[in-house]
């Protein structure tokens, strides 16, 4: 009996082990499936370069859905025999943002109507011959210069030629059917764009702003290391200066796209998708970029490359520490989230007075008090720009005034 009981226990243990193995295998399979490239559009969007690939895949999926749906609706619901305008118009409703989709769709409809209105009288009076083609092309190109048509200006001439050449001497009959297809296509594209993966460009903006802040912080750290010896930063500063320009342009563009993606987007009401674009933060980073470049000019353009800094070594050490503290504060501000660098700004604000007192000391030897005071004013401006309230911001240094 004891042997049979032990055998039963071993059998049950084996069953449990096999069940656990099956469960683990199933979880691994689901995890691999979730990481498959085929499920890429259904995964949460990243905030880095992978986001571009995800957006393109989602846009392609939505475009295919919209084009097929528009074709089926126009052919079977509206009874159009060859509704080729329906899928073309549907693609205009599938853009990276809902606001742009609406704008492009309305501009396309306007271009279509203007082109049709141009081609109908030409088709009736001149017909689809050389004279008719010349008239619609000449007038179409002139009408397409209306700036309100935007990127869809070419649709004026395109539609006019289609109506003239395919509509023949009965252009009105041709236009009537095409208008039905265009209406179905535009509405279908807009509905698909709003319902299927309605795009929000918040995480790319968050990533770009954080990258801009990181570049500013890295530049401050390099300049801090160069406070004691400007020759250390001289060769590498031009590259960092270019990086600041590139990061600023990318961040501003990403923030503009993020703001546009919030317009007419149902997902904008959920509060998900990342922090909203902060215009004040962009202005802060813009000011910090300018101040960082001013620090670089003061440190690196003080004389010949082989000269020592024009301020005491004690000020250089304090300024090095100050710039590293400010670098941490910039990183936290750009992240738009509380972090471990939260005390960096308070420490910088506390050390600013000591730095100003050091800068106001009488010059010794070949030191220049004016350069030290200018550098101290620049860090005071940075602290003031980063301070969430006036109590933390230092008073403007008035030494030497």
N, C-alpha and C positions, 0 to 999 in steps of 0.2 A: 504493500500500500504506500509505504513511504517512497519507494522508487517511482511509483506511478504519479504521486503528488509532485515529486521533484521534476519528473518529465513534463508534467503539465505546466509547472512554473516556468521551465525552460522554454516551452512552446509559447506560453503567453509573452515571455520576455522577448522571444524572437519576433513575435507578431508586433509588439510595441516598437522594437528596433526597426523592423521593416516599414512600419507605418511612419516612424520618424524620418527614415530615409526618403520615403515617398514624399513626405511633406516638404523636406528640405529640397528635394529635386524639383518639386513643383514651384517653390519659392524662387529657386535659381532660374527656372525656366521663365517665370513671369518677370523676374528682374532683367534677364537678358532680352526678353521681348520688349520691356519698357525702355531699354537702352538702344533698341534697334533703330536704324536710320529710318525705317518705315513708320515708326511712331513719333518721329521728330516733331511734326506739327502739333501733336497733342500734348507734348511735355511743356512744363512751365518755361517761359523764355528766360534765357540767361541775360546777364548785364554786360557781357564782354563781347569780343569779336564773333563768337558763335551766333549771337543774336541776328547778324546779317543773314546767315544761311537759313536760320529758322524763319525769318520774315519772308525770304524769297520762296521757301517751300510752301508756307501757308498761303502766300499770294498766288502761287501756281495752282494749289488745290482749290482755292476759292474761285479763281478764274475759270478752271475747268468745270466746276459745279455750275457757275453762273452761265457759261456759254451753252452747256448741254441743256440746262433747265430752260433757258430762253428759246433755244431751238425747238424743244419739245412743246412748250406752251404755244409758240407762234404757229407751229405746224399742225398740232392736233387740237388745241383749244380754240385758236383763232382761224384755223383752216387755211393758212397760207401755204401754197405749194412748195416754194423754195425760199424760206425766210432767212436768207443769208445776212440781212442787216441785223437780225435779232441777236445772234451771238457776238457780232462786232460791237453793237451798242452795249451789250451786257458787260464786256470787258472794261468799258469806261467807268462802270460803277464799282470796279474793284481796284482801288488804289490803297497805298499804305495807310491813309487816314480817311475817316468818314467824311470830314469836311472837304478834303480834296476830291473825293469821289463825287460829292454833290456838285462842287464847282465845275469839275470836268464834264459831268453829265449835262448840266445846264448849258455850258458853253457848246457842247456837241449838238444839243438840240437846237440852239440858236443858229449854229453854223449850217445845220441841215435845213432848217426852215428858210434861211436866207438863200442858200444854194438852190433849193426847190423853187422859191419865189422868182429867182432869176431865170431858171431854165424853162419854166412853164410858158411864159410869153415868147421866149426865143424859139422853143420847140413848135409852138403853134404858128408863128409867123415865118420862121426861116427853115425849121426842120433840122434833122441831124445831118447837116452837110458842112462843108468847109466854113462857110460864113457863120453858121450857128456856133461851131466850135470856137472860132476866133472871138466871137462876141462874149460867150460865157467865160472863156478863159481870161480875157481882158478885164471884164467887169468883175469876175470872181476874185481875181488877184487884188484888184483895187478894194473891193468890199472886205476882203480878208485882212486888210490892214487895220481894221477896227480893233483896238487893243483889248476891248472887253471880251473878245473871243479867246484870248490867251493862246494856249497850246493847240486849241481846236480850230484855229483860223483856217487851216488847210481844208477843213471839211466843206467850206463854202464852194471852192472850185471842184473838189472831189465829187460832192453831191450833184452840183450843177451838170457836170459831164455825165455822170451816171443817168440822171433823169433825161438829159438830152439824147444820149446815144441809145439807151435801152428803152426809154419811153416813146421815142420816135415822135410821131405826130399826135399822140395821145398821152402827153406827159402827166396830165392830171390823174388819169387812171393809175399810172405807175406810182406816182407820189402817194396816192391814198393808201395803197398796200404797204409801201415802204414805211410810212408814218406809223402804221399799226405795229410793224416789226420793231421799229426804233423805240416806241413807247414800251412795248413788252420787254425789250432787251435792257433798257435803262432801269426800269423798275425792278426787274429781276436781279440785275447786278447790284443795285443798292441794297435790296433786301438781303441778298447773300452776304454782302460785305458787313452788314450790321448784325446779322444773326450768327454767321459762322466766323469764329475767331475775330470779333470786332477789335481792330488794332489799337493798342495803346503803346506809345513810344516813351514811356516813363523810365524804364530801366536803362535804355541807351543814354538818356539824358543824365541819369544818376551816375552811370559809369563815366561819362565824359566829364562831368563836373568834378567827380572824385579824382580822375586822372589829372585834371588841371590843377587841383589843389596839391596833388602829389608832386607835380613838376615844380610848383612854387616852393613847396617845402624842401625838396631836394636842392633847389637853387639856393635857398637860405642856408642850408647846411654847408654847401660848398663855399659860400661867401663867409660863413662863420669860420670855417677852417682857414680861409685866406686872410682873416683879420690880422693875424700875427705876421703873415707872409703873403702879400698880394700876388707874388710870382707863382704861387701854387694854383691859383684859380685862373690866371690870365690865359693860358692856352686852351682851357676847356670851357670858359664862359661863353664864347660865341655859339657853341653847339647848344648849350642850355638856353641861351636867349632865343634861338630859333625854335626850340621845343616849346617854350612858353607861348610864342606866337601861334604855333600849330595847335597846341592844346586849347588856347583861348578861342580860336576860330571854330574848332570842332565842338567845343562845349556850347558856344552860342548857337550854332546850327542845330545841335541836338535838343537844346531847350526850346528853340522855335518849333521844331517838329513835335516835341512833346506837348506843347501848348495847343498846337493845331489838332493833335490826335484826341484831345479832350473834348473838342467841339462836336456836338451832335452824336456823341458816343454814349450808348447806354451803360457801358462799363465804367464811365467816369463817375457815376453816382455811387458805385460800390465802395470807393475808397481803397481799392486794392490795385496792385500793379506797381507799387513803388511810391516814393515821395513825389508830391507835385512840384513842378518847376518853381523855383524861388528866385524871383527877379532881384530881390535884395542881395541874395547870396552871389549871384552873377556879378552884380555891381561891386560887391566886396572883393571878390577874387580879381576883378578888373583893377580895382585900386591897389590891391596887394601886389599885383604884377608890376604896376607902375612904380610902386615904392621899392620893390626888389631890384628893379633895373636902376633906380636912383642910388641904392646902396652899392650896386656893382660899379657904377660910375665913380662914386666917391672913393671906393676902395681901390679900384684898378686904374683910375686916371689921376693918381696923386703925384705922378712924376715918372722918372725913368724906371724901367723894370728892375734895375739893380739897386734901387733906393729902398731904404727901410720905411715902414709906415710912418706917416707924419703925426703920430700920437703915441702916448706912453704905452709900454707893454702891459701895464695893469688895465688900461682901458681896452686894449685888444683882447685880453683874456675875458673881461666882462662882456664885451660885445660878441665874442664867440659863443659864450653861454646863452646870451640873449637871443641870438638868431636861431640856435638849436631849440630853445624853448618855443619861439614863435613858429618854428617848423611843425612842432607837435600840435600847436593850437590851430594852425592852418589845416592840417590833416583832419582834425576832428570837425572843424567847421565844414569842410568840403564833403565829409562823409554824411552829413545831415543826420547823424545819430550820435547819442552819447557814447563816449568811449573812455579808455584809460588815460587819454591825453587831456582830460578835462581840467586837470590841475596845472597844465603847462601855461595857459593864459594867465591864471592867477599868480603863478610864480614869476612870469614875465612882467606883469604889472607891478608886483612887489619889488622886483629888481630894477625897474626903470629909474626910480629915484636915485639909487646908488650909481647907476650908469650916468645920469645927468650930473650928479655931484662930481664924479670922476672926470667928466668932460669939461666941467667948469673950473677945474684946478688950473693954476698958472702953468703955462707951458715950460717944459724942461728941455734944455738942449735945443735940438732941431725940431721939436714937436710943434704942431699947429693946433691951437685950441679950436679954431673955426671948423676944421674938418671933423673933429670929435663931436662938437656940438651939433653939426649938421647930421651926422650919423645917428646921434641920440634922438634928434627930432624925428627922423625917419622911423625908428622903432616905436616911438611914442605914437606916431600916426597909425602904424600897423596895429598896435594894441587897441587904440581907439576904434579902429575899423572892425576889429574882431570882437570887441566887447559887446555882450548882449544888453548891458545896461550902463548908464553913465557912472555908476559908483565904482566900477572896476576900471574905467578908462582913466589914464593918468592925465594930469593937467598939462597943457602945452608948455614945454620948457621955454622959459624966457631968459635963460642965461645969455648974456651978451647983448640983449636988446637995449 
